[in-house]
Amino acid sequence: MQIDTSAHRPHHSWPRCLLPALLALLLATSPFAPGVAVASVETDLLRSEIANSSLDATAVQAANEALDAADAADREAASLSKRVDELRAEHTGLPKRIEDLQKALQLDREQALRSWSERLPADADGETLERLLEQQQRTVAELQAQIDAVELEMTVSLTKPLQAASDIAALRRRVEDMSTPPVADPSDERTALFKARQLRHASELRRAKAELDLRVIEQDSAALRQRQLELTVRELRQRLGIDQRRIEILQARIANLWRTELQALIERLAETEASLAGSSEVVLLAARENTALGAELVDNHELLSRDRSELTSIEEERDYVTEALRDSRARLDLGGANEHVGRWMWTERRRLETPARLRQTLDSTRIALADLRLRLVTLNDQQQQLSDIPRALRSLQEASEAGADDEQSDAGSEEQLPPLLHERVELLQLLEPVIARRIAALQQTETALQERLTATEALQALLDRHLLWLPSHGDIDRGWLVRVPAGLRDLTLVSRFATTIKLGLRNAGERPGLWGSCLLAILVLVAVRLRAPSHLRAQAALIDRTHTPNFRATGIAFLWTALGALAVPATLAIVGVLLQQVGNPGRYSHSLGLACMALVPPLLAIQLLRWSLVEGGLAQAHFGWRRQRRQTLQRLAPLGAVVVLPMYYITMLAFFRRSDVAIDMQARLAVIVSAVTLAWIFWRLLKPGQVWGYDGKPSPLHWVMRAVLPLLLLANAALALSGYIYSAGVLLKSVLESISLVIVVTIALGMLERWFLVGRQNLALRQLQASQAAARDNTASTMESVVIPEDDISAQEVGAQTASLLRGLRLSLLTIGLLWVWVDVLPAIYRLDEIALWHFSDTGPDGTTLELPVTLDGVLLGIFALVITVLGSRNLPGLVELSLLSRAGVDAASRYVITSLLRYTIVIGGTLIGFSLLGMRWSQLQWMAAALTVGLGFGLQEIFANFVSGIILLFERPFRVGDVITVGDMNGRVTRIRTRATTILDFDNKEIVMPNKTFITGHLTNWGLSDTTTRVILKVGVAYGTNPVATRELLLQAAAEDPRVLAEPAPSCWFLAFGASSLDFELRVFVASLSDRLEAQNALNIRINELFAEHGIEIAFPQLDLHVRDMPPPR
């Protein structure tokens, strides 16, 4: 059947008929480009066509997505085209703008200032001038904000040309690639879908062309734009300079005006006070207070002028530091790493104010601000009191009458006081706004100082980070050699030291207590240092004489070693502190003090090494170092200290002074001498057999270290020769810190190793004594026929664990310490936290999902945490076992509880920390852990039950190692308690391993849990006819005669029953210990038998009476 569609054709084709009219109307009214308007109309028409078509849902969705992308591209293209038109118009007006700026820069500033000054009212009062000053200050702030914005735009525009060329090239290739229109697939693509693809492609092409036009116009106008920005900054700075000069003029006029007015006020107050001479005391006191207020008013006006002047200079310095920080970042972003950039950055580094001095100024400003605020509150209170003059007058008169000696002393005060009080009100009203203005000025000063301090710290960190790899000075040439004598004379300039001594003597006179206490501390340290050698020899002799392991002597020797080594560094530190007190920050004496403080850590490390190497010191008597090692270190360490430490002091002094001559000459030579000396010392120290002993050939690592370390130090000297003085100085500082770290770690691990050795010896001795005591007791007790080891870990196991722990601890401490020393030096280490390996999702505080990076730094720290966890879980229990052995009352079970919990804590904590650093949070692992726990709970139910039961046993401790227990029908002594099972040794010398669940769910008898006293029951039967009273007395007599039977509780004997063949008695006695049970039972049985035999009492035995009724007939 055929369907006639002719009737529907007009209905579907009417949009096509109206399309030309709609296009013409939109082109005439659209604010966008014609292509964009046409595309928008075509998109709308195509959407209608798709909505009325018979396309399936997938095709409709694809077409709509293409049309949405086309609309978005059209909007972006329209925006880009509008920006292009704006840039073209702006580019057309740039020459005119530049010409106007150049004309503006030709303005005569002095003439402009004179014209402005002439326009100021000559009779303007102080308040009018203050309002004009506030207006000018707001103008200056607005101009500074405009300058910051334009300079930021300049910085951005400087970096744009570097990327513009590559962007334009990429856009050209993209436009060329998109010039080919899409081709329809006649097999399966519908017409509407193909049109949507065509519209999307055309819109994206328009967007790409518009973006290309924008980049081209930006590149073409970059030079003029940069020129216009530079002139704009110059013009704004010119206006800023004029306005700042206006502020200075206003401040000067205000100061002069107030100075004149206040001078007249002071003279009038003085005349008033003089005219009241001979008046009453209350009147004179009121006049003096008014005069004091007038003097305070004058002082605060002068201080206000000073505060405003300081605020101007501080804001200028803040702006300079902020601009220097921005310029430094721009130069580094532009890839500047040459000598000129290095010198410029080093110049900025030398000019930079020290953060310590800025903090000192900020603190003093805050103190002054707090005092002014308190004074303003006091002024308000005084004004409140003087708001009612009659009341204030009565208060003064009452106070005067209360303290007057005669009734005529206040005569005439009622007429003289009111004018004085009114005058005081006027003075307070004049003083309050001055204090308020000072508070406002100091608040602005505080803000500017805080911003300057923040910018200074940021700039200092930036410069210190990049100056390490930039040359700070030129190479050594003929001119440098000519300047060497002058640089060395600068180091030994006598006038500086004379000034420092003069300042020190003056400071000592002003602060005798501080200097006296410091001198006393130095004398005490010297006296202690002189006594240290004899005490070290005494402790060494004590170790040689005694055979009992003792760590106390080693601890005392270390204390005297530290005291002997502390004398010289502590004296140097005291001198450094005093020198810093003498001079202001940035002065020569202050730099001397800072250099002394910088020398203290390496000097202390060298002194510790020296005192450890003395005869009878730690190295010889306690650590057991080889003779060759001690002699080598005794020979080379003092030589290195004598040469390197003074050179290091000279280097740090030059850097703290920030003098270009000192750094170029003194610091360069000092770094070279230090590096060469250290290279020679390392070459000698690392010679085989000197410091480290070898059983065979030295390892390849040793040869590498011996070759690399001296070469690196010589390379540091070459850096100083090449002009990298700052870099060489920082590297020298890091090398000395590394040496100090190695010395401290070596001594600390030597002490720890000595403690381990003493502990192992104590453990071995204790185990030997326990074995011997158990062997002696073995012959006396059948109940203790087996030796039960009290200590669950042997001396050999402790030695192996401690050796492994020491190796891991040494490696960990040196790794962490060296990374901490060199992290600010090596950019590769510093940038580890910038390398993201992968990301993980986490939930933020507001419930949003965050994508957090896992950096290489975090991965390395996570691996390190896991390694430390493994080492700690394996070796720390031995260390804890060793430390707990020295404490009385801590048995093996308690030690096992502590070590087990410590091991679990280390494993769980270290695992969580390690995996968290790897990006695995507990919120992500808890569901897996819950599922794993449920699965293991079903699959390993008995194992977990025994494990939990073991934890309960270890905490509740119903029995201990060595206790005799009864479980069911099994008796034995506990020999080992573990988290899964407990080992019991029965009296047949069989070891029985029982799961811990048995002790929790079953019945347990402990024969000595809280009291070892137990009862022994002996059952005795005597023959019928025996006197029961006599039998009972004999049984009690046998119990009383046995020494093992306790008198309390007293023995008891009972006639319990008439047996089949005997009278049944029961003797009940108590013994003190479990080992006495069998012995007491044996002795009592023997004594009972003897007593019964003596008294003719027969022990009953089973008897059978046979009754025969019928006898068989005889044969």
Residue pairs with C-beta under 8 A, 6 or more apart in sequence:
12 52
15 45
15 48
15 49
19 41
19 45
22 41
23 38
23 41
26 37
26 38
26 40
26 41
27 34
27 37
27 38
30 36
30 37
32 40
32 78
32 81
33 77
33 78
33 81
33 206
35 202
35 206
36 74
36 77
36 78
36 81
36 206
39 70
39 74
39 199
39 202
39 203
39 206
40 71
40 74
42 199
43 67
43 70
43 71
43 74
43 199
46 63
46 67
46 192
46 195
46 196
46 199
47 64
47 67
49 192
50 60
50 63
50 64
50 67
50 192
50 196
53 60
53 190
53 192
55 63
55 190
55 192
55 193
59 190
59 192
59 193
62 193
62 196
63 192
63 193
63 196
64 196
66 193
66 196
66 197
66 199
66 200
67 196
67 199
67 200
69 200
69 203
69 204
70 196
70 199
70 200
70 202
70 203
70 204
71 203
73 200
73 203
73 204
73 206
73 207
74 203
74 206
74 207
76 207
76 210
77 203
77 206
77 207
77 209
77 210
80 207
80 210
80 211
80 213
80 214
81 210
81 213
83 214
84 210
84 213
84 214
84 217
87 214
87 217
87 218
87 221
88 217
90 221
91 217
91 220
91 221
91 224
91 225
94 221
94 224
94 225
94 228
95 224
97 228
98 224
98 227
98 228
98 231
101 228
101 231
101 232
101 234
101 235
102 231
104 235
104 238
105 231
105 234
105 235
105 238
107 238
109 238
109 241
109 242
109 245
112 242
113 242
113 245
113 246
113 249
116 246
117 249
120 132
120 253
121 128
124 132
125 257
126 254
126 257
126 258
126 261
129 250
129 253
129 254
129 257
130 254
130 437
132 250
133 247
133 250
133 251
133 254
136 243
136 246
136 247
136 250
137 247
139 243
140 240
140 243
140 244
140 247
143 236
143 239
143 240
143 243
144 240
144 319
146 236
147 233
147 236
147 237
147 240
148 322
150 229
150 232
150 233
150 236
151 233
151 323
151 326
152 326
153 229
154 226
154 229
154 230
154 233
155 326
155 327
155 329
155 330
157 222
157 225
157 226
157 229
158 226
158 330
158 334
159 330
159 333
159 334
160 218
160 222
161 219
161 222
162 334
164 215
164 218
164 219
164 222
165 219
167 215
168 212
168 215
168 216
168 219
171 208
171 211
171 212
171 215
172 212
174 208
175 205
175 208
175 209
175 212
178 201
178 204
178 205
178 208
179 205
181 198
181 201
182 194
182 197
182 198
182 201
184 194
244 312
247 312
248 312
251 305
251 308
251 309
254 305
255 301
255 302
255 305
258 301
259 298
259 301
262 294
262 297
262 298
262 301
263 298
265 294
265 297
266 291
266 294
266 295
266 298
269 287
269 290
269 291
269 294
269 423
270 291
272 287
272 290
272 420
272 423
273 284
273 287
273 288
273 290
273 291
276 283
276 284
276 287
276 416
277 284
279 412
279 413
279 416
280 400
280 409
280 410
280 411
280 412
280 413
280 416
281 400
281 404
281 409
281 410
282 396
282 397
282 399
282 400
282 410
282 413
282 417
283 412
283 413
283 416
283 417
283 420
286 396
286 417
286 420
286 421
286 424
287 420
289 424
290 420
290 423
290 424
290 427
293 424
293 427
293 428
293 431
294 427
296 431
297 427
297 430
297 431
297 434
300 431
300 434
300 435
300 438
301 434
303 438
304 434
304 437
304 438
304 441
307 438
307 441
307 442
307 445
308 441
310 445
311 441
311 444
311 445
311 448
314 445
314 448
314 449
314 452
315 444
315 448
317 353
317 452
318 448
318 449
318 451
318 452
318 455
321 352
321 452
321 455
321 456
321 459
322 451
322 455
324 348
324 459
325 455
325 458
325 459
325 462
328 345
328 348
328 459
328 462
328 463
329 462
331 341
331 344
331 345
332 462
332 466
337 469
337 470
339 470
339 471
339 474
339 723
341 470
342 467
342 470
342 471
342 472
342 723
343 471
343 472
343 473
345 463
345 466
345 467
345 470
346 463
346 467
346 470
346 472
346 473
346 726
348 459
348 463
349 460
349 463
349 464
349 467
349 658
349 726
350 658
350 659
350 660
352 456
352 459
352 460
352 463
353 452
353 456
353 586
354 585
354 586
355 453
355 456
355 457
355 460
356 585
357 584
357 585
357 586
358 449
358 452
358 453
358 456
359 453
360 585
361 449
362 446
362 449
362 450
362 453
365 442
365 445
365 446
365 449
366 446
368 442
369 439
369 442
369 443
369 446
372 435
372 438
372 439
372 442
373 439
375 435
376 432
376 435
376 436
376 439
379 428
379 431
379 432
379 435
380 432
382 424
382 428
383 425
383 428
383 429
383 432
385 392
385 395
386 392
386 421
386 424
386 425
386 428
389 418
389 421
389 422
389 425
392 421
393 414
393 417
393 418
393 421
396 413
396 417
397 410
397 413
397 414
397 417
400 409
400 410
400 413
401 410
404 410
464 824
465 824
465 827
465 830
467 726
467 727
468 726
468 727
468 730
468 825
469 727
469 827
470 724
470 727
471 722
471 723
471 724
472 663
472 723
472 724
472 725
472 726
472 727
473 660
473 663
473 664
473 668
473 723
473 725
474 480
474 723
475 721
475 722
475 723
476 668
476 721
480 664
480 665
483 661
483 664
483 665
484 665
484 669
486 661
486 665
487 661
487 662
487 664
487 665
487 666
488 665
488 666
490 659
490 661
490 662
490 665
490 666
491 650
491 662
491 666
496 588
499 588
499 589
500 579
500 582
500 583
500 588
500 589
500 592
503 582
503 583
503 589
504 578
504 579
504 582
504 589
507 515
507 578
507 581
507 582
508 515
511 581
514 578
514 581
515 578
518 574
518 577
518 578
521 570
521 574
522 570
522 571
522 574
525 563
525 566
525 567
525 570
525 571
526 567
526 571
528 563
528 564
528 567
529 563
529 564
529 567
532 560
532 561
532 563
532 564
532 611
533 564
533 614
533 616
535 556
535 557
535 560
536 557
536 560
536 561
536 564
536 611
536 614
536 616
536 617
537 615
537 616
539 553
539 554
539 556
539 557
539 560
539 616
539 621
540 557
540 616
540 617
540 620
540 621
540 622
541 616
542 550
542 553
543 550
543 553
543 554
543 621
543 622
544 621
549 757
549 758
549 759
549 761
549 762
549 765
550 758
551 754
551 755
551 758
551 759
553 622
554 618
554 622
554 751
554 754
554 755
554 758
557 617
557 618
557 621
557 622
558 618
558 747
558 751
561 608
561 611
561 612
561 617
561 618
562 608
564 607
564 611
565 604
565 607
565 608
565 610
565 611
566 604
566 607
567 607
568 603
568 607
569 600
569 603
569 604
569 607
572 596
572 599
572 600
572 603
573 596
573 597
573 600
575 593
575 596
576 592
576 593
576 594
576 595
576 596
576 597
576 600
577 593
577 597
578 593
579 589
579 590
579 592
579 593
579 596
580 589
580 590
580 593
580 594
580 597
581 593
582 589
582 590
582 593
583 589
583 590
583 591
583 592
583 593
584 590
588 657
591 653
591 656
591 657
592 653
594 652
594 656
595 649
595 652
595 653
595 656
596 649
598 648
598 649
598 652
598 656
598 733
599 645
599 648
599 649
599 652
601 736
601 737
601 740
602 645
602 648
602 736
602 737
602 739
602 740
603 641
603 645
604 740
605 739
605 740
605 743
605 744
606 637
606 640
606 641
606 645
606 743
608 743
608 744
608 747
609 633
609 637
609 743
609 747
610 634
610 637
610 638
610 641
611 617
612 618
612 619
612 623
612 747
613 619
613 620
613 630
613 633
613 634
613 637
618 747
618 750
618 751
619 625
619 629
619 630
619 750
620 630
622 750
622 754
623 750
623 753
623 754
626 693
628 689
628 690
628 693
629 690
629 691
629 692
629 693
632 684
632 685
632 690
632 691
633 685
633 691
636 681
636 684
636 685
639 681
640 677
640 678
640 681
643 673
643 674
643 677
644 674
644 677
644 678
644 736
647 670
647 671
647 673
647 674
647 677
648 670
648 674
648 732
648 733
648 736
650 666
650 667
650 670
651 666
651 667
651 670
651 671
651 674
651 729
651 732
652 729
652 733
653 662
653 666
654 662
654 663
654 666
654 667
654 670
655 663
655 667
655 726
655 729
663 725
663 726
664 725
667 725
667 729
668 720
668 721
668 725
668 728
671 716
671 717
671 720
671 725
671 728
671 729
671 732
672 717
672 720
672 721
674 732
675 713
675 714
675 716
675 717
675 720
675 728
675 732
676 713
676 714
676 717
678 713
678 735
679 709
679 710
679 711
679 713
679 714
679 717
680 710
682 706
682 709
682 710
682 713
683 706
683 710
684 690
685 691
686 702
686 705
686 706
686 709
687 706
688 694
688 698
688 702
692 702
713 735
716 728
716 731
716 732
716 735
717 728
719 727
719 728
719 731
720 728
720 729
730 825
731 825
734 821
734 822
734 825
737 821
738 817
738 818
738 821
738 822
741 814
741 817
741 818
741 821
742 814
745 810
745 813
745 814
745 817
748 813
749 806
749 809
749 810
749 813
752 806
752 809
753 802
753 806
756 798
756 799
756 802
756 806
756 879
756 882
759 798
759 802
759 882
759 883
759 885
759 886
760 795
760 798
760 799
760 802
760 882
761 795
762 885
762 886
763 791
763 793
763 794
763 795
763 798
763 882
763 885
764 795
766 791
766 885
767 789
767 791
767 794
767 795
770 789
770 790
770 791
771 787
771 789
774 784
774 787
774 788
775 787
777 784
778 784
778 785
778 787
781 1075
782 1078
783 964
783 987
783 1074
783 1075
783 1077
783 1078
784 973
784 1075
785 987
785 989
786 973
786 985
786 989
788 961
788 962
788 973
788 975
788 985
789 975
790 891
790 892
790 961
790 962
791 885
791 892
792 881
792 892
792 895
792 896
792 961
792 976
793 878
793 881
797 878
798 878
798 881
798 882
800 878
801 874
801 875
801 877
801 878
801 879
802 875
802 878
802 879
802 882
804 871
804 874
804 875
805 871
805 875
805 876
805 878
805 879
808 868
808 871
808 875
812 864
812 868
812 871
815 864
819 829
822 829
823 829
823 830
824 830
832 855
832 856
832 857
832 860
833 855
833 856
833 857
833 858
834 855
835 855
835 856
835 857
836 853
836 854
836 855
837 853
837 854
837 855
837 856
837 859
838 853
838 854
838 919
839 851
839 852
839 853
839 854
839 919
840 851
840 852
840 854
840 919
840 920
840 921
840 924
841 849
841 850
841 851
841 852
842 849
842 850
842 852
842 921
842 923
843 849
843 850
843 923
844 850
852 919
854 918
854 919
858 917
858 918
858 919
859 917
859 918
861 917
862 913
862 914
862 915
862 916
862 917
862 918
863 914
865 910
865 913
865 914
865 917
866 910
866 911
866 914
868 910
869 906
869 907
869 909
869 910
869 911
869 913
869 914
872 906
872 910
873 903
873 906
873 907
873 910
876 902
876 903
876 906
877 899
877 900
877 902
877 903
880 895
880 898
880 899
880 902
881 895
881 899
884 890
884 894
884 895
884 898
885 895
891 960
891 961
892 961
893 954
893 957
893 960
893 961
893 977
896 954
896 977
896 978
897 954
897 955
900 954
900 979
912 922
915 925
916 922
936 944
937 944
942 995
942 997
943 980
945 997
946 979
946 980
946 981
946 995
946 996
946 997
947 979
947 980
947 996
949 995
949 996
949 997
949 999
949 1000
950 977
950 978
950 979
950 980
950 981
950 982
950 996
951 979
952 996
952 1000
953 959
953 977
953 982
953 996
953 999
953 1000
954 977
954 979
958 999
958 1004
958 1006
958 1009
959 965
959 974
959 977
959 999
959 1004
959 1006
959 1009
960 974
960 977
961 974
961 975
961 976
961 977
962 973
962 974
962 975
963 973
963 974
963 1006
963 1007
963 1008
963 1009
964 971
964 972
964 973
964 974
964 1006
964 1007
964 1008
964 1074
965 971
965 972
965 973
965 974
965 984
965 1004
965 1005
965 1006
965 1007
966 1004
966 1005
966 1007
967 984
967 994
967 998
967 999
967 1002
967 1003
967 1004
967 1005
968 1002
968 1003
970 984
970 986
970 992
971 986
971 987
972 984
972 985
972 986
972 987
972 992
973 984
973 985
973 986
974 982
974 983
974 984
974 985
975 983
975 984
975 985
975 991
976 982
976 983
977 983
979 996
980 995
980 996
981 993
981 994
981 995
981 996
982 993
982 994
982 996
982 999
983 991
983 992
983 993
983 994
984 991
984 992
984 993
984 994
985 991
985 992
986 992
1007 1014
1007 1074
1008 1073
1008 1074
1012 1072
1012 1073
1012 1074
1013 1046
1013 1070
1013 1071
1013 1072
1014 1070
1014 1071
1014 1074
1014 1077
1015 1068
1015 1069
1015 1070
1016 1068
1016 1069
1016 1070
1016 1071
1016 1077
1016 1080
1016 1081
1016 1084
1017 1066
1017 1067
1017 1068
1018 1066
1018 1067
1018 1068
1018 1069
1018 1081
1018 1084
1018 1085
1018 1088
1019 1064
1019 1065
1019 1066
1019 1067
1020 1031
1020 1035
1020 1064
1020 1065
1020 1066
1020 1067
1020 1088
1020 1099
1021 1059
1021 1061
1021 1062
1021 1063
1021 1064
1021 1065
1021 1099
1021 1100
1022 1031
1022 1062
1022 1063
1022 1065
1022 1092
1022 1097
1022 1098
1022 1099
1022 1100
1023 1061
1023 1062
1023 1063
1023 1097
1023 1098
1023 1099
1023 1100
1024 1061
1024 1062
1024 1063
1024 1100
1026 1063
1026 1097
1026 1098
1028 1055
1028 1063
1028 1065
1030 1095
1030 1097
1031 1055
1031 1063
1031 1065
1031 1097
1032 1053
1032 1055
1032 1065
1034 1088
1034 1091
1034 1092
1034 1095
1034 1097
1035 1053
1035 1065
1035 1067
1035 1088
1036 1051
1036 1053
1036 1067
1037 1091
1038 1067
1038 1084
1038 1087
1038 1088
1038 1091
1039 1045
1039 1051
1039 1053
1039 1067
1039 1069
1039 1084
1040 1051
1041 1087
1042 1069
1042 1080
1042 1083
1042 1084
1042 1087
1044 1071
1044 1072
1044 1076
1044 1079
1044 1080
1044 1083
1045 1051
1045 1069
1045 1070
1045 1071
1045 1080
1045 1084
1046 1069
1046 1070
1046 1071
1046 1072
1049 1070
1051 1067
1051 1068
1051 1069
1051 1070
1052 1067
1052 1068
1053 1065
1053 1066
1053 1067
1053 1068
1054 1065
1054 1066
1054 1068
1055 1063
1055 1064
1055 1065
1056 1064
1056 1065
1056 1066
1057 1064
1058 1064
1059 1100
1060 1102
1061 1100
1061 1101
1061 1102
1061 1103
1062 1100
1062 1101
1063 1100
1067 1084
1067 1088
1069 1080
1069 1084
1071 1077
1071 1080
1089 1099
1091 1097
1092 1098
1092 1099
